[in-house]
Amino acid sequence: MNIFKSDYFDNMGLADIRDKVMNGERLSPDDGLRLFSCPEPLAVGALAHHVRTRLHGDKAFYVINQHVNYTNVCVNGCVFCAYQREEGQKGGFVLTGDDILARIDEAALAPREIHIVGGCHPRLPLSYFEEILAAIKERHPQVVLKCFTAVEIAHFAKLGNTTTREVLTRLKAVGLDMLPGGGAEIFKTEIREQLCPRKSTADEWLAVHEEAHTLGLKTNCTMLFGHIESHADRIDHLVRLRESQDRGGGYTCFIPLPFLTENSQLVIDNPLTGLEELRTIAVSRLMLDNIPHIKAYWVMLGVKQAQAALKFGADDFDGTVVEEKIGHEAGATSQQGMTRGELEAMIRGCGCTPVERDGYFNEV
């Protein structure tokens, strides 16, 4: 039975949304809220999987990549963060450039993408980062350097008494290729004031990404969900990302990040369920009609849930990672890294075709 031509979506009250999806029409914020309130998450998942298949067939992408977290010392002190340490606090660390290069050189597979993020350290100058990126590019000229959240870029500018555009220009000159999407959290002002009052505002985050796009840098984007936000706040976040993409077109991939509660000061009365995670991924695919890829970030979802996400709108399985600290400090129970063989087996295990990519989603 073809459920798209049956009464299935009519019975769920989603007939008009189904028709929009089938015709490639943009969904409204109200449509998004109705998808969140639909009593059958599998119906929402089916619509998202239809869009994902229309865009990418049965392909599921992965990348040989490596994550490096250069410091956990951070001035922002976000309430939800399990990773942050104050300067001088036990457990705080800062990697030297040699430390970072050694970790990359020791990787079992030469990475196609290197993902570097860390805390907003009160004293690390921009020259520290310029030297690191230049050294990596000298050793690995083909690698895509995806480094520093918009929050870090704004912090570098503040420390250096300069503009975010100047920071981006200088980093691009020494090898920066992309920005990751972290630091977006939830855009709603009232929520940010409770979660991360010292962090860049939503408008500042969006401005840095759009500035990067004008300089020819691609970026990712994220949403941290499952804490104190409402469904309406999630939809507002997705719509603002969609509008930002309409303006600049530089977002490559959206990463929905489930909030992990371990070691956090934030107390959650109703923790996320697995189905709510999958529903949110599906709604993201349906609302973000102009962002080509949705990531099933196995580090924070867990491998099995990431597999399920490939049937709920996601098409990217991230990569080998090697070592990740931020999600694991918050309670992620996934392994630290995966091999190419493990990634391909996980992708095939849920009926998809594994496709290796580079940082820009070019197939390799």
Residue, then its C-alpha position, 0 to 999 in steps of 0.5 A: m500500500n502506498i501510504f501517501k495515496s491512502d487515508y493514513f495522513d488524512n486520519m492523522g489530520l496531516a493531509d494538507i501537510r502531506d500534499k505540501v511535502m509531496n509538491g515540494e512546498r514550504l511548510s509554515p511554522d503552524d505546520g511544524l507545530r502540528l507535526f510536533s503534536c501529531p499523535e503518531p511520530l511514525a507518520v512524521g517520520a514517513l514524510a521526512h524520509h520521503v524528503r530525505t529519499r527525494l534529495h539523496g536516495d538511499k545514500a548515507f554519507y560519512v567522512i574520515n574526520q577527527h575532532v580536536n577540543y583544544t581547551n575546556v577553559c571557558v568564560n561563558g559558564c553556560v548552565f547546561c554545560a558539563y565540559q566547561r572549567e574555570e581557568g586554574q580549576k582542576g581538570g582544566f586543560v589547554l593543548t599546545g599546537d604541538d599537542i594538536l599536531a601530534r594527535i592528528d599525526e597519530a590518527a589511524l586514518a589520514p582525516r579528510e576533515i578536522h573539526i576543532v572547537g573549544g571553550c572561550h579561553p580568557r587569554l588565548p590570542l588569535s595568533y595561537f589559532e592562526e599558527i595551529l591552522a597554518a601548521i595543519k594545512e602545511r602538513h595536510p594541505q588537502v584536509v578541510l579545516k572546520c573550526f571554531t563556533a560563531v561564539e568562539i569567533a565573536h570571543f576572538a574578536k572581543l579579545g583582540n579588539t577587532t571585528t568578527r569579519e577581520v577574525l574570519t578573514r585572518l583565519k581563512a588566510v591561514g587555512l580555515d575552510m568552514l565553521p561548525g554549527g555549535g553555540a546556536e543552542i536555542f535562539k529564543t531570547e528568554i531561553r538563552e537568558q536562562l541557559c547561557p546569558r554570557k554567550s553570544t545572542a542569537d542575532e550575533w550567532l546568525a550574523v557571524h555565519e552570514e558574514a562567513h558566507t559572504l567570505g566564501l566559507k561554508t558553515n554548519c548549523t545546530m539546535l540543542f533541544g530537549h531541555i527547557e524549550s518548547h516545541a514552539d521554540r524549536i520551530d522558531h529556531l528552525v525558521r530563523l535558520r531557514e530564513s538565514q539560509d534564504r539570505g546567504g545560502g552557505y549552510t551545508c548541514f544541520i545537526p540536531l543535538p539532543f540535550l544530555t543531562e549528566n554533569s549539568q547544573l540544569v535540572i530537567d523534569n521530563p527528559l527526552t524520549g527516543l521517539e521525541e528525538l526522532r520526531t525532532i529530527a524529522v520535523s527539522r528535515l521537513m522545515l529546513d527545505n533549503i539546507p541539503h543535509i541533516k546529520a545523525y550525530w552518533v556521538m550524542l544520539g548513540v549509534k543505534q538511535a543514529q541508525a534509526a534517524l536515517k529513516f527519520g530524515a537524516d542522511d549523514f552519519d558524521g564520521t570516525v571522530v577519533e576523540e570527542k570530549i564535549g558530548h561525553e562529559a555530558g553523558a554520551t555513552s557512545q564510543q570515542g571513535m569508529t572505523r570506516g568499516e564500522l561506519e559502513a556496517m552501521i549504515r548498511g545495517c539499516g538499509c542505506t548505501p554508505v557513501e564516503r564524502d569530504g567536508y563539503f559533501n563531495e563524494v570521494 
